[in-house]
């Protein structure tokens, strides 16, 4: 007996850019410096809530937002370490994530990463491919930010 099997490959469309930022500074302090040196205007917004451990209460993660008038995208600055764990546990060395929609071109993205790395208090700023994040459900949480 021959069985015909078909497999459906499901690819999640993660339409955002993610930059991991490592620094020892508190969220408000690093946002102040990014605002100062990169001419951004991050403002504190409601904390992001996400499930860190199944069955446990939602953890909260500090979040800032910047919506430039001249650009088509909104920038988010989100803490990786929250009230009850890490947003992306496989990236524990990243203290924060800077996110924006994918309508930023590659040159702008490279310039943004380069500018972040010039801020003396930032140890490292690195582009992260959202499709390579191991915790896929966390990627969806990050993607949902843009559905608002």
C-alpha positions as CSV (number, residue, x, y, z in Angstrom):
1,X,0.0,0.0,0.0
2,X,1.4,3.3,-1.1
3,X,0.6,6.4,1.0
4,X,0.8,9.8,-0.6
5,X,1.7,12.4,2.0
6,X,1.7,16.1,1.6
7,X,3.5,18.4,4.0
8,X,2.6,21.9,4.5
9,X,5.4,24.2,5.3
10,X,4.3,27.2,7.3
11,X,6.5,30.3,7.2
12,X,5.7,33.1,9.6
13,X,6.0,36.6,8.0
14,X,8.1,38.6,10.4
15,X,8.0,42.0,8.8
16,X,10.2,44.0,11.2
17,X,13.9,44.8,11.8
18,X,15.4,43.9,15.1
19,X,18.6,45.4,16.6
20,X,20.0,43.9,19.9
21,X,21.5,46.6,22.2
22,X,23.9,45.7,25.0
23,X,24.5,48.3,27.7
24,X,24.6,48.5,31.5
25,X,22.4,51.6,31.6
26,X,18.8,51.8,32.7
27,X,16.1,52.0,30.0
28,X,15.3,55.7,30.6
29,X,19.0,56.7,30.5
30,X,19.9,54.8,27.3
31,X,16.8,56.2,25.6
32,X,17.9,59.7,26.7
33,X,21.3,59.2,25.0
34,X,19.8,57.7,21.9
35,X,17.5,60.7,21.7
36,X,20.4,63.1,22.2
37,X,22.9,61.5,19.8
38,X,20.6,60.1,17.1
39,X,17.9,62.9,17.2
40,X,15.2,60.4,18.2
41,X,12.4,61.2,20.5
42,X,11.7,58.0,22.4
43,X,8.9,58.3,25.0
44,X,7.8,55.8,27.6
45,X,4.7,53.8,26.7
46,X,2.7,51.1,28.4
47,X,4.8,48.1,29.3
48,X,4.8,45.1,27.0
49,X,3.2,42.1,28.6
50,X,4.3,38.6,27.4
51,X,4.2,35.1,28.7
52,X,7.7,34.0,29.8
53,X,6.8,30.7,31.4
54,X,3.7,28.7,30.4
55,X,1.0,28.8,33.0
56,X,2.6,31.7,35.0
57,X,1.4,35.3,35.1
58,X,2.4,37.6,32.2
59,X,5.8,39.3,32.6
60,X,6.1,43.0,31.9
61,X,8.9,44.6,29.8
62,X,9.7,48.3,29.7
63,X,8.9,49.8,26.3
64,X,9.5,53.2,24.6
65,X,8.2,54.4,21.2
66,X,9.3,56.9,18.7
67,X,7.2,57.9,15.7
68,X,9.2,60.3,13.5
69,X,7.0,62.7,11.4
70,X,9.2,62.3,8.4
71,X,9.4,58.5,8.3
72,X,6.9,55.8,7.5
73,X,7.9,53.6,10.4
74,X,7.6,53.6,14.2
75,X,10.6,52.7,16.4
76,X,10.2,50.6,19.5
77,X,12.8,50.2,22.3
78,X,12.0,47.2,24.5
79,X,13.8,45.7,27.5
80,X,14.8,42.1,27.1
81,X,14.8,41.5,30.9
82,X,11.3,41.9,32.4
83,X,9.6,41.4,35.7
84,X,9.8,37.6,35.6
85,X,12.5,36.6,33.0
86,X,13.7,37.3,29.5
87,X,11.6,38.2,26.5
88,X,14.1,36.3,24.3
89,X,15.9,33.9,26.6
90,X,18.3,32.7,23.9
91,X,19.6,36.3,23.7
92,X,20.4,37.0,27.4
93,X,23.4,39.2,26.5
94,X,21.1,41.7,24.8
95,X,19.7,44.2,27.3
96,X,17.3,45.9,24.9
97,X,15.8,45.5,21.4
98,X,15.3,48.4,19.0
99,X,12.6,47.4,16.5
100,X,11.0,49.0,13.4
101,X,9.0,47.9,10.5
102,X,10.9,46.6,7.4
103,X,10.3,49.7,5.4
104,X,13.7,50.9,6.4
105,X,16.2,50.3,3.6
106,X,19.5,48.5,4.2
107,X,21.7,51.6,4.1
108,X,19.5,53.3,6.7
109,X,19.6,50.2,8.9
110,X,23.4,50.0,8.6
111,X,23.7,53.7,9.5
112,X,21.4,53.3,12.5
113,X,23.5,50.3,13.8
114,X,26.7,52.3,13.2
115,X,25.3,55.4,15.0
116,X,24.2,53.3,17.9
117,X,27.6,51.7,18.2
118,X,29.1,55.2,18.4
119,X,27.3,56.0,21.6
120,X,30.0,55.4,24.2
121,X,27.6,53.8,26.7
122,X,26.4,51.1,24.3
123,X,28.7,48.1,24.4
124,X,27.3,46.7,21.1
125,X,24.4,47.1,18.7
126,X,23.8,44.2,16.3
127,X,21.2,43.4,13.6
128,X,19.2,40.3,14.4
129,X,17.3,38.3,11.8
130,X,13.9,37.7,13.4
131,X,13.5,34.5,11.5
132,X,16.5,33.0,13.3
133,X,15.0,33.6,16.8
134,X,14.5,30.2,18.4
135,X,11.5,31.1,20.4
136,X,9.1,31.6,17.5
137,X,6.2,32.4,19.7
138,X,8.2,35.3,21.1
139,X,8.8,36.5,17.5
140,X,5.1,36.6,17.0
141,X,4.7,38.7,20.2
142,X,7.2,41.1,18.8
143,X,5.4,41.1,15.4
144,X,2.1,41.8,17.1
145,X,3.4,45.1,18.4
146,X,2.9,46.4,14.8
147,X,-0.7,45.2,14.6
148,X,-1.8,48.0,16.9
